[in-house]
Amino acid sequence: MKAKVQISTIQFSVLLMGFLLGSTMIIVPGSYAKQDAWIAYIIAWFGGILLFSAYVLLASRHPRKNLVQINRLLLGRGLGSFVSLLYIWYFIHLAALVLRNFGEYTLTINLDQTPLWFVIVCYVITVTYSVRSGLEVTARTAELIVPFIFLFQIVITLALIPHVDFSNFKPVMGDGITPILKASFSVLFFPFGETVVFLMIIPFLNQQKKLNKTYSLSFFLAGLLLLILIVKDIGVLGGYGLDRKMFPPHMSIKHISAINLDPLIGVIFFISGGTKICVCFIAASLGIAQLTESNDHRPFVLPLAIILVGLSIWVYESAPEMMHWAIEIWGYYSIPFQVIIPITLLIISYAKPVIQTRSTK
C-alpha cells in the first residue's frame, strides 16, 4: 500500500470500534460466567486497556512503522521476518474464524437450506472488493456503517428494557470467583487483545500525536457498548440462557415480538463482521507486501481470499465446535501473539538503546 495512504482519527476510531464489536455481536465469550458475565467483562475491559496501551506505546516508540518493520528492527531481519510470518498467519486465521462465525450464524438464523461454502464465498467476494480498494475505502465505509450499528444496538437495548428480569443477575458470584476469572480471561483475548492487529494500521493514522486520545475514546465507547449488550442479554435470557444458547444476542432480540427483525438483524450483524474481517485481511496483505518489499498489497489479496475461503470452511467441523474454540481455546492460542511477543518487543525497544549506549562507552 502506498505510503501516502492515510486515515483520519475518526476513521481510525470507527475501525477500532467496529473491530471490537465484530463477532461479539453474535457470540458472548464470557458466557461461562452466566449471570456474572458482566463482572468478567469489566475485568477484561480494564485488562484490554492495558494491553492496547502497550501496543500503542510500542507503536509510539517507532513512529510510522508497522509491526513487520518493528519486528525486523528489534529482532533482526531473519528472526523478525519469521515472527512477522507468524503474525500474518494469525491475522489470516482470525479473519477465517470470524468469517466462519458469521457463516454459521447466517445458516442458523436465516438461510438454513443454503450451503455453507456459498455463504462464505459471497461474504469473501464483498470483503475482497473492500480490501483491494484499500484501507481508505474500508475506513470510509466503516465511518458510514459503524455509527449506525451503535445506534441500532442502543435502540434494540431500549426496546428490550420491558423484557429485562433483574432477578436474572442473582445470585452475584453464586458460583464463586473462578468462573468469573475464567470468563474474563476469555473476553480479554476475544475481542480486546485481538486489537494487536492495529499495529499494522496505526502507521496510516494522519495525526499520530492524537493516537492516545483516539484509542482511549474508541476503547471506552466500544467497551461500554459491549458491557451494555452483555447486561441486556443476561437480563433477558438469564445466566443459563446466556451459556446454553448458540447465538445469545440474537435470541434476546427475538423477544421483541411485535415485528420480525430477523432479516434486518442478519444484515446488520453481517456488516458488523465485515469490518473486523476487512481489518484482519488488510493487515495480512500489508504484512506480506512489507515482507516482499512491495509497494502494493493488491496482488496478494486474491490469493489470500482463496486461502480464507478454504480455511474458514476447514477450520471447524460444526457450529458447537466453533463456539467451543472461540470461548474455551482461542485465549490460550492467542497469548504469544497478544501478550508475549508484543511485551517482549516493548522491553527490547527500551533495553536496546541502553545496551548500545553502554557498549560505546
C-alpha positions as CSV (number, residue, x, y, z in Angstrom):
1,M,0.0,0.0,0.0
2,K,1.4,3.4,-0.9
3,A,2.9,5.5,1.8
4,K,0.5,8.4,1.0
5,V,-2.5,6.4,2.2
6,Q,-3.8,8.0,5.4
7,I,-6.9,7.7,7.5
8,S,-8.3,10.3,9.9
9,T,-8.7,9.9,13.7
10,I,-12.5,9.4,13.2
11,Q,-11.9,6.7,10.7
12,F,-9.4,5.0,12.9
13,S,-11.9,5.2,15.8
14,V,-14.8,3.6,13.9
15,L,-12.5,0.9,12.5
16,L,-11.4,0.1,16.1
17,M,-14.9,0.2,17.4
18,G,-16.3,-1.9,14.6
19,F,-13.4,-4.4,15.1
20,L,-14.2,-4.7,18.8
21,L,-17.9,-5.3,18.2
22,G,-17.2,-7.9,15.4
23,S,-18.1,-11.4,16.5
24,T,-19.3,-10.2,19.9
25,M,-22.5,-9.1,18.1
26,I,-23.4,-12.8,17.8
27,I,-21.2,-14.6,20.3
28,V,-20.8,-13.9,24.0
29,P,-17.2,-15.0,25.0
30,G,-17.9,-14.5,28.7
31,S,-21.0,-16.7,28.8
32,Y,-19.2,-19.3,31.0
33,A,-19.7,-16.9,34.0
34,K,-23.5,-17.0,33.4
35,Q,-25.2,-14.2,35.4
36,D,-21.8,-12.9,36.5
37,A,-20.6,-12.4,32.9
38,W,-20.9,-8.6,33.2
39,I,-18.3,-8.7,36.0
40,A,-16.0,-10.7,33.8
41,Y,-16.4,-8.1,31.0
42,I,-15.5,-5.2,33.3
43,I,-12.3,-7.1,34.4
44,A,-11.4,-7.9,30.8
45,W,-12.2,-4.4,29.7
46,F,-9.6,-2.9,32.0
47,G,-7.1,-5.6,31.1
48,G,-7.8,-4.9,27.4
49,I,-7.0,-1.2,28.0
50,L,-3.6,-2.2,29.5
51,L,-2.9,-4.5,26.5
52,F,-3.8,-1.9,23.9
53,S,-1.9,0.7,25.8
54,A,1.2,-1.5,25.4
55,Y,0.5,-1.8,21.7
56,V,0.2,2.0,21.3
57,L,3.3,2.6,23.4
58,L,5.2,0.2,21.1
59,A,3.9,2.0,18.0
60,S,4.7,5.4,19.5
61,R,8.3,4.4,20.1
62,H,8.6,3.5,16.4
63,P,6.5,6.2,14.5
64,R,5.2,5.3,11.1
65,K,6.5,1.8,11.3
66,N,4.1,-1.2,11.2
67,L,4.5,-4.5,13.1
68,V,6.6,-6.1,10.4
69,Q,9.1,-3.2,10.3
70,I,9.2,-3.2,14.2
71,N,9.9,-6.9,14.3
72,R,12.8,-6.6,11.8
73,L,14.2,-3.5,13.6
74,L,14.2,-5.1,17.1
75,L,14.7,-8.8,16.3
76,G,16.9,-8.6,13.3
77,R,15.9,-9.3,9.7
78,G,15.8,-13.1,9.9
79,L,14.0,-13.6,13.2
80,G,11.9,-10.5,12.7
81,S,10.7,-11.9,9.3
82,F,9.9,-15.2,10.9
83,V,7.9,-13.6,13.7
84,S,6.1,-11.5,11.1
85,L,5.1,-14.6,9.1
86,L,3.6,-16.0,12.3
87,Y,1.6,-12.8,12.7
88,I,0.4,-12.9,9.1
89,W,-0.8,-16.4,9.8
90,Y,-2.5,-15.2,12.9
91,F,-4.3,-12.4,11.1
92,I,-5.5,-14.8,8.4
93,H,-6.6,-17.3,11.0
94,L,-8.5,-14.7,12.9
95,A,-10.2,-13.5,9.7
96,A,-11.2,-17.1,8.9
97,L,-12.6,-17.7,12.3
98,V,-14.7,-14.5,12.2
99,L,-15.9,-15.4,8.7
100,R,-16.9,-18.9,9.9
101,N,-18.7,-17.3,12.9
102,F,-20.9,-15.2,10.6
103,G,-21.3,-18.0,8.1
104,E,-22.7,-20.3,10.8
105,Y,-24.9,-17.5,12.1
106,T,-26.3,-16.8,8.7
107,L,-27.1,-20.5,8.1
108,T,-28.6,-21.0,11.5
109,I,-30.8,-17.9,11.6
110,N,-31.7,-17.0,8.0
111,L,-30.5,-19.4,5.3
112,D,-30.6,-22.9,6.8
113,Q,-31.0,-24.6,3.4
114,T,-28.0,-22.8,1.9
115,P,-24.6,-24.5,1.6
116,L,-22.0,-23.0,4.0
117,W,-19.5,-22.6,1.2
118,F,-21.9,-20.4,-0.8
119,V,-22.5,-18.1,2.1
120,I,-18.7,-17.8,2.8
121,V,-17.8,-17.2,-0.9
122,C,-20.4,-14.4,-1.1
123,Y,-19.0,-12.9,2.1
124,V,-15.4,-13.1,0.8
125,I,-16.3,-11.5,-2.5
126,T,-17.6,-8.5,-0.7
127,V,-14.7,-8.3,1.7
128,T,-12.1,-8.8,-1.1
129,Y,-13.5,-5.9,-3.0
130,S,-13.2,-3.6,0.0
131,V,-9.7,-4.8,0.9
132,R,-8.5,-4.5,-2.7
133,S,-9.9,-1.0,-2.8
134,G,-7.6,-0.1,0.0
135,L,-7.5,1.0,3.7
136,E,-9.0,4.4,2.9
137,V,-12.1,2.9,1.2
138,T,-12.6,0.4,4.1
139,A,-12.2,3.2,6.6
140,R,-14.7,5.4,4.8
141,T,-17.2,2.5,4.7
142,A,-16.8,1.9,8.4
143,E,-17.3,5.6,9.0
144,L,-20.8,5.2,7.5
145,I,-21.9,1.9,8.9
146,V,-20.4,1.6,12.4
147,P,-22.3,4.6,13.9
148,F,-25.5,3.1,12.5
149,I,-24.6,-0.3,14.2
150,F,-24.1,1.6,17.5
151,L,-27.4,3.3,17.1
152,F,-29.2,0.1,16.2
153,Q,-27.9,-1.7,19.3
154,I,-28.9,1.2,21.6
155,V,-32.4,1.3,20.1
156,I,-32.8,-2.5,20.5
157,T,-31.5,-2.4,24.1
158,L,-34.0,0.3,25.0
159,A,-36.8,-1.7,23.3
160,L,-35.9,-4.8,25.4
161,I,-36.0,-3.0,28.8
162,P,-39.5,-4.2,29.5
163,H,-38.3,-7.8,29.0
164,V,-35.4,-7.5,31.5
165,D,-35.8,-9.5,34.6
166,F,-33.4,-8.2,37.3
167,S,-33.6,-11.4,39.2
168,N,-31.5,-12.9,36.4
169,F,-28.5,-11.2,37.8
170,K,-28.8,-13.1,41.1
171,P,-27.0,-14.6,42.9
172,V,-24.0,-12.4,42.4
173,M,-20.9,-14.6,42.4
174,G,-23.1,-17.5,43.2
175,D,-20.6,-20.0,41.7
176,G,-17.6,-18.2,43.2
177,I,-14.8,-16.2,41.6
178,T,-13.3,-19.0,39.4
179,P,-15.9,-18.8,36.6
180,I,-15.6,-15.1,36.5
181,L,-11.8,-15.2,36.2
182,K,-12.1,-17.9,33.5
183,A,-14.6,-15.8,31.6
184,S,-12.6,-12.6,31.9
185,F,-9.6,-14.4,30.6
186,S,-11.6,-15.4,27.5
187,V,-13.0,-11.9,27.0
188,L,-9.6,-10.3,27.4
189,F,-8.2,-12.2,24.4
190,F,-11.5,-12.1,22.5
191,P,-12.1,-9.4,21.5
192,F,-9.8,-6.9,23.4
193,G,-6.4,-8.5,22.8
194,E,-7.1,-9.0,19.1
195,T,-6.5,-5.3,18.6
196,V,-2.9,-6.2,18.2
197,V,-3.8,-6.3,14.5
198,F,-3.9,-2.5,14.6
199,L,-0.1,-2.4,14.9
200,M,-0.4,-2.8,11.1
201,I,-2.9,0.1,10.8
202,I,-1.6,2.7,13.2
203,P,1.2,4.0,10.8
204,F,-1.6,5.2,8.5
205,L,-3.2,7.5,11.1
206,N,-2.7,11.0,9.7
207,Q,-2.4,12.6,13.2
208,Q,-0.1,10.4,15.2
209,K,0.0,12.9,18.1
210,K,-3.7,12.2,18.7
211,L,-3.2,8.4,18.8
212,N,-3.6,8.1,22.6
213,K,-6.7,10.2,22.8
214,T,-8.2,8.5,19.8
215,Y,-7.7,4.9,21.0
216,S,-8.8,5.8,24.6
217,L,-12.1,7.2,23.4
218,S,-12.7,4.4,21.0
219,F,-11.8,1.7,23.5
220,F,-14.1,3.3,26.1
221,L,-17.1,3.6,23.8
222,A,-16.8,0.1,22.3
223,G,-16.2,-1.4,25.8
224,L,-19.2,0.5,27.2
225,L,-21.5,-0.8,24.5
226,L,-20.2,-4.3,24.9
227,L,-21.0,-4.1,28.6
228,I,-24.5,-2.7,27.9
229,L,-25.1,-5.6,25.5
230,I,-24.0,-8.3,27.9
231,V,-26.2,-6.8,30.7
232,K,-29.1,-6.8,28.2
233,D,-28.5,-10.4,27.3
234,I,-28.3,-11.5,30.9
235,G,-31.4,-9.5,31.8
236,V,-33.4,-11.0,29.0
237,L,-32.1,-14.6,28.8
238,G,-30.7,-15.2,32.3
239,G,-27.4,-16.7,33.1
240,Y,-28.2,-20.2,31.9
241,G,-29.8,-19.0,28.7
242,L,-26.7,-17.0,28.0
243,D,-24.5,-20.0,28.5
244,R,-26.6,-22.5,26.5
245,K,-27.9,-20.5,23.5
246,M,-25.9,-20.8,20.3
247,F,-26.2,-17.1,19.5
248,P,-27.5,-15.3,22.7
249,P,-27.6,-11.7,21.3
250,H,-29.9,-12.8,18.5
251,M,-32.1,-14.9,20.9
252,S,-32.5,-11.9,23.2
253,I,-33.6,-9.6,20.3
254,K,-36.2,-12.1,19.3
255,H,-38.1,-11.2,22.5
256,I,-39.3,-8.1,20.5
257,S,-42.2,-10.0,19.0
258,A,-44.1,-7.0,17.5
259,I,-42.2,-7.2,14.3
260,N,-40.0,-9.8,12.6
261,L,-36.5,-8.3,12.9
262,D,-34.6,-11.4,11.6
263,P,-33.8,-10.0,8.1
264,L,-32.6,-6.6,9.5
265,I,-30.6,-8.2,12.3
266,G,-29.0,-10.6,9.9
267,V,-27.9,-7.8,7.6
268,I,-26.6,-5.5,10.4
269,F,-24.7,-8.3,12.1
270,F,-23.3,-9.4,8.7
271,I,-22.0,-5.9,8.1
272,S,-20.5,-5.7,11.6
273,G,-18.5,-8.8,11.0
274,G,-17.3,-7.5,7.7
275,T,-15.4,-4.6,9.4
276,K,-13.4,-7.0,11.5
277,I,-12.6,-9.3,8.6
278,C,-11.5,-6.4,6.5
279,V,-9.1,-5.1,9.1
280,C,-7.5,-8.6,9.5
281,F,-7.4,-9.1,5.8
282,I,-5.8,-5.8,5.1
283,A,-3.2,-6.4,7.9
284,A,-2.3,-9.7,6.4
285,S,-1.9,-8.4,2.9
286,L,0.1,-5.4,4.1
287,G,2.3,-7.7,6.1
288,I,3.1,-9.8,3.0
289,A,3.7,-6.7,0.9
290,Q,6.1,-5.4,3.6
291,L,8.0,-8.8,3.7
292,T,8.3,-8.9,0.0
293,E,9.3,-5.2,-0.2
294,S,6.3,-4.5,-2.4
295,N,4.6,-1.0,-2.5
296,D,1.3,-2.6,-3.4
297,H,-0.7,-5.0,-1.3
298,R,-3.3,-5.7,-4.0
299,P,-1.5,-8.6,-5.8
300,F,-1.7,-10.6,-2.6
301,V,-5.4,-10.0,-2.0
302,L,-6.9,-12.7,-4.3
303,P,-4.5,-15.5,-3.1
304,L,-5.3,-14.6,0.5
305,A,-9.1,-14.6,-0.3
306,I,-8.8,-18.2,-1.7
307,I,-6.9,-19.2,1.5
308,L,-9.5,-17.5,3.6
309,V,-12.4,-19.4,2.0
310,G,-10.7,-22.8,2.4
311,L,-9.5,-22.2,5.9
312,S,-12.9,-20.9,7.1
313,I,-14.6,-24.0,5.9
314,W,-12.0,-26.4,7.1
315,V,-11.3,-24.9,10.5
316,Y,-14.4,-26.3,12.3
317,E,-16.4,-29.4,11.7
318,S,-19.6,-28.0,13.3
319,A,-21.1,-24.9,14.9
320,P,-20.7,-26.3,18.5
321,E,-17.0,-26.9,17.8
322,M,-16.7,-23.3,16.6
323,M,-18.3,-22.0,19.8
324,H,-16.0,-24.2,22.0
325,W,-12.9,-23.0,20.2
326,A,-13.9,-19.3,20.4
327,I,-14.8,-19.4,24.1
328,E,-12.5,-22.1,25.5
329,I,-9.4,-22.3,23.4
330,W,-8.8,-19.1,21.5
331,G,-7.4,-17.2,24.5
332,Y,-4.6,-19.7,25.1
333,Y,-3.8,-19.8,21.4
334,S,-3.6,-16.0,21.3
335,I,-1.3,-15.5,24.3
336,P,2.0,-15.5,22.3
337,F,0.6,-13.0,19.7
338,Q,-1.3,-10.7,22.0
339,V,1.0,-10.7,25.1
340,I,4.3,-12.5,24.9
341,I,5.7,-11.1,21.6
342,P,4.4,-7.5,21.9
343,I,5.6,-7.2,25.5
344,T,9.0,-8.7,24.5
345,L,9.3,-6.2,21.7
346,L,8.4,-3.3,24.1
347,I,11.1,-4.4,26.5
348,I,13.7,-4.7,23.7
349,S,12.7,-1.3,22.4
350,Y,13.6,0.2,25.8
351,A,16.6,-2.0,26.5
352,K,18.3,-1.8,23.1
353,P,19.3,1.9,23.3
354,V,20.6,1.4,26.8
355,I,22.8,-1.5,25.7
356,Q,24.0,0.3,22.7
357,T,24.9,3.4,24.8
358,R,26.8,1.3,27.3
359,S,28.7,-0.6,24.6
360,T,30.0,2.7,23.2
361,K,31.5,3.8,26.5
